[in-house]
Amino acid sequence: MTARKPAAKASAKKCPECKGKGEITETVRVGARKGRATADQQAALCTKCWGTGEALQD
C-alpha cells in the first residue's frame, strides 16, 4: 500500500495593496504643524492585510 499524498492547499489571493509582500512604503513627513513631505521613504505594515500578504476574505 502506498502512502497518501497530502491534499493540495488552496492558495490565497495576494493583497492588491501590497502585492503579497506584507509591507508598503510611506513618505517620511517632518514638522509639527504642516508635516512637510521629504524625499525619503520608510517601510510600513500593510493595513489591508495586516502584514500577511494575503487578501482578506469578505
C-alpha positions in Angstrom: 0.0 0.0 0.0 1.4 3.4 -0.9 1.4 6.4 1.3 -1.2 9.1 0.7 -0.2 12.4 -0.7 -1.4 15.4 1.3 -4.2 17.4 -0.3 -3.1 20.5 -2.3 -3.5 23.6 -0.2 -5.7 26.3 -1.9 -3.5 29.3 -2.5 -4.9 32.6 -1.1 -5.1 35.6 -3.3 -2.4 38.2 -3.0 -3.3 41.5 -1.3 -3.9 44.2 -4.0 -2.5 46.9 -1.8 1.0 45.5 -1.1 1.0 42.9 -3.9 1.6 40.0 -1.5 4.7 41.5 0.3 3.0 42.4 3.5 4.5 45.9 3.7 4.2 49.1 1.8 6.4 52.3 1.6 5.3 55.5 3.2 6.7 59.0 2.6 8.5 60.4 5.6 7.0 63.7 6.9 8.7 66.2 9.2 7.4 69.2 11.1 4.9 69.5 13.8 2.2 71.6 12.1 2.3 71.2 8.4 4.1 67.9 8.1 6.3 68.7 5.1 7.0 65.6 2.9 10.6 64.7 2.3 12.1 62.6 -0.5 12.8 59.7 2.0 10.7 56.6 2.2 10.2 54.1 5.1 8.6 50.6 5.2 5.2 50.3 6.9 2.9 47.4 7.7 0.1 47.0 5.1 -3.1 48.0 6.8 -5.3 46.0 4.3 -3.8 42.5 5.1 -2.0 43.3 8.4 1.3 42.0 7.0 0.2 38.6 5.9 0.3 39.4 2.2 -3.0 37.5 1.6 -6.2 39.2 0.6 -8.8 39.2 3.4 -12.0 37.2 2.8 -15.2 39.2 2.9 
